[in-house]
Structures are given as structure tokens and as C-alpha cells.
């Protein structure tokens, strides 16, 4: 993009108006005349190239003036360079995969609703390191913290309640173990913001570490914990497996421990949320997304270069061409 350091010089272009008027008015006075009885004989005489180009020297003079004004205005080109620094946030998402997460008070069930909203949350934070811990009666890291969110989302979609459901890990709710696992991933982080988003639908009943002990450990490492209790009040429809392979829907009591989740959040400087519906869960993640924003610093460098040289060359050529035409091919006598 071209800019001009002294654009006020463009006012000099107004001089072209009196120059044009002076040229044509004075031309009439300077030209010799010859009285003839009739010019009918010259009506159909073809014009020579010299007659057609008789005004060319004057046009070249005007062009030279325009180019000189542009040079005085100091045309410049610029080269911009942006240097972006991102201060991301390290986030561990801790998700309950106990079989109670198959309850259908959230549609289609708690685990699928939680996965859908969490994947939207991850997709909206491309500059953050995000990892995933899952827990039931035991806890393990499903995906370490990474900025390769394509890999993370792929592993996230594979999360299910099959592991405790098939007896591959203990069923139950080990909230303290899930927190401790996530803290172990964050404790050595150099990020200025370290966050855990814990989602569960039960009461801690497994594990060697209590939830409040894990919360104290998180506080010591500067980790902020947001807790989400999933499940509507009262009872929730639950698909109970039958011996023959079928499923029987039964109403199971919703067993969430809001007091403990509230204490975990308060201890670490986070917040506690209760999600009784899929829409409410989405609103919660949107709220956390607003609270934990990455900082983006952009430094812009702008270097300018003088660009008058092409206009100076064009002005010189225009002036020389006018001089040659006036003194040779388009020379006027007298």
C-alpha cells in the first residue's frame, strides 16, 4: 500500500486549471492568421499526424507538473510485520466415567452430553494446552496436555463408561484420585494459569486420597479447580442391564455431593456449578470459557520506504520528450 508523507502538496495540482486556461487563451493571440473568402475547400482535407498531436507537448508539460507534485508529496510504501505472543492456559479436564454417568436425565445421557459440550469448549481454545483425566473407582490420564487438539478430540470421543461397566477398572467415584492425577500433570507447568475442570455425578466413595486433601494440594501448586455436579434433582432414568443382554430402564436416585464440590472450588479459587440439563451444562462451559481467557499480545512493526524514484524518472522522461517534440517534429513556425 502506498501512502504520502506530505499530502498537502497535492493542492499544487490546482495550478493546472490556470495553466490550461492560459495555454489556450494565449495560443489564440500568438497564432498567425490568414483571411480567406471561404474555407469550404479545406473541409474534407484529412488531418496529418502532426495536426492530431499538436497538443501533445502541452499534455506532456501537464504530466510533468503532476509527477513533480507527487514527488513533493513523498510517496512511500510500507512493510508491516506482526509478532504475536500468546500466553496460554494449561487445562486438565477431569471427567467421571462411572456407570452412573449413563443416567438419562441429560440427553442422550450424562456422559455423551458432557463429551459434546466439552469438545465444543476444546475447539474454542486453540492456543491452550489441554489434557484429559478420566476416573471411576480409579483414575488415569487419557491424554496428556497438548496443543494438538485434533488428537485430544479424537481421544475424547472415545471416552465411555465401558471400562468400569466391563470390570476393566473398579466402578465407583474416586474424586480425590481424579484430582490428584490431574494435579500431577499440572504441578510442573510454567503457565501463569493452571486450571482443572472437574465433572462428576456422584459422591466420593473410592480412592486413597480424599477430595479435600487433593484440593489442598491443588492450592499449593496454584491450580484453580472448577467443579461441575451433573444430574437433575430427585431420580433419573438409568439403563439397567439384564442377564439376557437386554436393558431395563429404572429410576435411580441422583447422588451428587454439592457440599464437597463447593469446598474444592472455594479452596482453590474456582467456582462450583450444578448442571441439571444439557443446556445448563453448555452454559457452564461457556461461563468458564469467559473466565479463563488466554492473553494475546501483538507487536506490530511498520517500516516505510521512499518510493519517489519511479515518478522522478517518469517526470524526467516526460520533460525530455516534450523538449524533443517542440524542437523537432512538432516545432511551430513562427
C-alpha positions in Angstrom: 0.0 0.0 0.0 1.3 3.5 -0.9 1.0 6.5 1.4 2.2 10.1 1.2 4.3 11.8 3.9 3.4 15.3 2.7 -0.1 15.1 1.1 -0.6 18.9 1.4 1.5 19.4 -1.8 -1.4 17.9 -3.8 -3.0 21.4 -3.5 -0.5 22.5 -6.1 -2.4 20.4 -8.7 -5.0 23.3 -8.6 -2.4 25.3 -10.7 -3.2 23.1 -13.7 -6.5 25.0 -14.1 -5.0 28.4 -14.8 -2.2 26.8 -16.8 -4.7 25.2 -19.2 -6.7 28.5 -19.5 -3.5 30.5 -20.1 -2.3 28.0 -22.7 -5.5 28.1 -24.9 -6.1 31.8 -24.5 -2.6 32.9 -25.3 -2.4 30.4 -28.1 -5.1 32.2 -30.0 -3.2 35.5 -29.7 0.1 34.0 -30.8 -1.0 32.1 -33.8 -0.8 33.8 -37.2 -4.0 34.1 -39.2 -4.8 34.3 -42.9 -8.1 35.7 -44.3 -9.8 33.7 -46.9 -13.1 34.1 -48.7 -14.2 30.6 -47.9 -12.8 27.5 -46.1 -15.1 25.1 -47.9 -12.2 23.7 -49.9 -10.4 22.6 -46.7 -13.4 20.9 -45.0 -12.6 17.4 -46.2 -8.8 17.6 -46.2 -7.5 14.8 -43.8 -5.6 15.8 -40.8 -1.9 15.0 -40.7 -0.4 13.2 -37.7 1.3 16.5 -36.7 -2.1 18.2 -36.6 -3.6 15.4 -34.5 -0.7 15.6 -32.0 -0.3 19.3 -31.9 -1.3 19.4 -28.2 0.9 16.6 -27.1 3.8 18.8 -25.9 1.4 20.7 -23.6 -0.1 17.5 -22.3 3.4 16.3 -21.5 4.1 19.5 -19.6 1.0 19.0 -17.5 2.0 15.4 -16.9 5.4 16.6 -15.8 3.8 19.0 -13.3 1.6 16.3 -11.9 4.6 14.0 -11.4 6.6 16.7 -9.7 3.7 17.3 -7.3 3.6 13.6 -6.5 7.3 13.6 -5.8 6.9 16.6 -3.5 4.2 14.7 -1.6 6.8 12.0 -0.9 5.2 8.7 -1.9 6.1 5.8 0.5 5.5 2.1 0.6 5.3 0.2 3.9 6.2 -3.2 5.1 4.3 -4.5 8.1 5.4 -7.3 10.4 3.4 -8.7 13.3 4.9 -10.6 16.2 2.3 -12.5 18.2 2.9 -13.7 21.7 0.3 -16.0 23.3 0.0 -16.5 27.0 -2.0 -19.7 27.0 -3.6 -21.6 29.9 -2.9 -25.1 30.9 -6.1 -27.0 31.5 -6.8 -30.6 32.7 -10.3 -31.8 32.2 -11.3 -34.4 34.7 -14.3 -36.5 33.8 -16.2 -39.1 35.7 -16.8 -42.3 33.7 -18.5 -44.4 36.4 -21.5 -46.3 35.2 -23.9 -43.8 36.8 -22.9 -41.4 34.0 -25.2 -43.5 31.8 -28.2 -42.0 33.5 -30.5 -40.3 31.0 -31.6 -37.1 32.8 -29.3 -35.3 30.4 -29.9 -36.2 26.7 -28.9 -38.7 25.4 -27.2 -39.5 28.7 -24.8 -37.7 31.1 -21.5 -39.0 29.6 -22.5 -38.2 26.0 -23.9 -34.7 26.9 -20.7 -34.0 28.8 -18.5 -35.1 25.9 -20.4 -33.0 23.4 -20.1 -29.8 25.4 -16.5 -30.4 26.4 -15.5 -30.9 22.8 -17.0 -27.6 21.8 -15.1 -26.0 24.7 -11.8 -27.5 23.5 -12.4 -26.5 19.9 -12.8 -22.9 21.0 -9.4 -22.7 22.8 -6.8 -23.4 20.1 -3.9 -21.8 21.9 -4.2 -23.7 25.2 -2.6 -26.8 26.4 -5.4 -29.2 27.3 -5.3 -32.7 28.7 -7.9 -35.3 29.9 -8.1 -37.4 33.0 -10.9 -39.9 33.5 -11.9 -41.7 36.7 -14.3 -44.1 38.2 -13.1 -46.1 41.1 -9.6 -45.5 39.7 -8.1 -42.6 37.8 -5.7 -42.4 34.8 -4.6 -39.9 32.2 -6.5 -40.4 28.9 -4.5 -37.7 27.1 -1.6 -35.6 28.4 -1.7 -31.9 27.9 -1.3 -31.0 24.3 -1.9 -28.2 21.8 -2.6 -30.8 19.2 -6.3 -30.7 19.7 -7.1 -33.0 16.8 -5.5 -35.8 18.8 -7.1 -34.7 22.0 -10.6 -34.6 20.5 -10.1 -38.0 18.9 -9.3 -39.5 22.3 -12.1 -37.5 23.9 -14.7 -39.0 21.6 -13.5 -42.5 22.6 -14.3 -41.8 26.3 -17.2 -44.1 27.6 -18.3 -45.9 30.7 -17.3 -49.3 29.2 -14.1 -49.7 31.3 -16.0 -49.8 34.7 -19.0 -51.4 33.0 -17.0 -54.3 31.8 -15.0 -54.6 35.0 -11.7 -53.4 33.4 -11.3 -50.8 36.2 -13.2 -50.5 39.5 -16.5 -48.8 39.3 -17.3 -46.1 41.8 -16.4 -42.4 42.2 -12.8 -41.6 43.2 -13.0 -37.8 43.0 -9.8 -37.3 45.1 -7.8 -39.7 42.8 -9.1 -37.9 39.7 -8.0 -34.5 41.0 -4.6 -35.9 42.2 -3.9 -37.4 38.7 -4.7 -34.0 37.0 -2.6 -32.1 39.5 0.4 -34.3 38.8 0.2 -33.2 35.2 0.0 -29.5 36.1 2.4 -29.2 39.0 5.5 -28.6 36.8 3.7 -26.3 34.4 5.2 -22.9 33.7 1.9 -21.4 32.6 0.7 -18.5 34.6 -2.8 -20.0 34.8 -3.4 -23.7 35.7 -6.9 -24.9 35.7 -8.8 -28.1 36.3 -12.4 -28.6 35.2 -13.8 -31.5 37.3 -17.1 -33.1 36.2 -18.8 -35.8 38.3 -22.3 -37.1 39.2 -21.5 -38.9 42.4 -20.2 -38.9 45.9 -16.5 -39.8 46.6 -16.5 -43.5 47.7 -13.2 -44.8 46.4 -9.5 -44.0 46.3 -6.7 -43.3 48.8 -6.9 -39.5 48.6 -9.9 -37.5 49.8 -11.3 -34.8 47.6 -10.4 -32.0 50.1 -6.9 -33.3 50.5 -6.5 -33.1 46.8 -7.9 -29.6 46.8 -5.3 -28.5 49.3 -2.6 -30.0 47.1 -4.0 -28.1 44.1 -3.9 -24.9 46.1 -0.2 -25.4 46.9 0.6 -25.7 43.2 -1.5 -22.7 42.2 -4.1 -24.8 40.4 -7.6 -23.4 40.2 -10.4 -26.0 40.2 -13.9 -25.5 38.7 -16.3 -28.3 39.8 -19.4 -29.3 38.0 -22.1 -31.6 39.6 -24.1 -33.3 36.9 -27.6 -34.6 37.4 -31.1 -33.3 37.9 -32.8 -33.4 41.3 -34.7 -36.4 42.6 -34.4 -39.5 40.4 -33.0 -40.1 36.9 -33.8 -42.9 34.4 -31.0 -45.4 34.3 -30.5 -48.3 31.8 -30.1 -51.3 34.0 -28.5 -54.3 32.1 -30.5 -57.6 32.2 -28.8 -61.0 32.3 -30.1 -61.9 28.8 -28.5 -58.9 27.2 -31.4 -56.5 27.3 -31.8 -53.2 29.1 -34.4 -52.2 31.7 -34.9 -48.5 32.5 -35.2 -47.9 36.2 -35.3 -44.7 38.2 -32.2 -44.2 40.3 -31.7 -41.5 42.9 -29.4 -38.6 41.9 -26.5 -38.8 44.3 -24.4 -35.6 44.0 -22.3 -34.1 46.8 -22.6 -30.4 46.2 -21.0 -29.5 49.6 -17.7 -31.3 48.8 -17.6 -29.9 45.3 -18.3 -26.4 46.7 -15.4 -26.8 49.2 -13.0 -27.9 46.5 -13.8 -24.9 44.4 -13.5 -22.4 47.3 -10.2 -23.9 48.5 -8.6 -23.4 45.1 -10.2 -20.2 44.0 -12.5 -21.7 41.5 -16.3 -22.0 41.2 -18.9 -24.7 41.7 -21.7 -25.3 39.2 -24.7 -27.6 39.2 -25.8 -28.9 35.8 -29.3 -30.3 35.7 -29.7 -30.3 31.9 -27.7 -30.4 28.8 -28.4 -26.7 28.2 -27.3 -25.7 31.6 -24.1 -27.7 31.2 -23.4 -25.8 28.0 -23.9 -22.5 29.8 -21.5 -23.6 32.5 -18.7 -24.3 30.0 -19.4 -21.0 28.2 -19.0 -19.3 31.6 -15.7 -21.0 32.3 -14.5 -20.1 28.8 -15.2 -16.4 29.5 -13.5 -16.5 32.9 -10.3 -18.3 31.7 -9.3 -16.3 28.6 -5.9 -16.6 27.0 -3.9 -13.4 26.8 -2.8 -12.4 23.3 -0.1 -9.8 22.8 0.5 -8.5 19.2 3.6 -6.3 18.4 3.4 -4.6 15.0 6.4 -3.3 13.2 5.9 -0.9 10.3 8.8 0.1 8.1 8.4 2.7 5.4 10.4 3.1 2.2 10.6 6.2 -0.1 9.0 5.5 -3.5 9.6 8.7 -5.4 12.2 7.2 -7.8 9.7 5.9 -10.5 7.9 9.2 -10.5 11.1 11.2 -10.9 12.2 9.0 -13.8 8.8 9.4 -15.4 8.9 13.2 -14.9 12.4 13.5 -16.5 11.3 11.4 -19.5 8.2 13.4 -19.9 10.1 16.7 -19.8 12.8 15.4 -22.3 10.1 14.1 -24.7 8.3 17.5 -24.6 11.5 19.3 -25.4 12.4 17.0 -28.3 8.9 17.3 -29.8 8.8 21.1 -29.5 12.2 21.4 -31.2 11.9 18.8 -33.9 8.8 17.1 -35.2 6.2 19.4 -33.7 8.2 22.5 -34.0 6.0 25.5 -34.6 6.9 28.4 -37.0 6.7 31.2 -36.2 
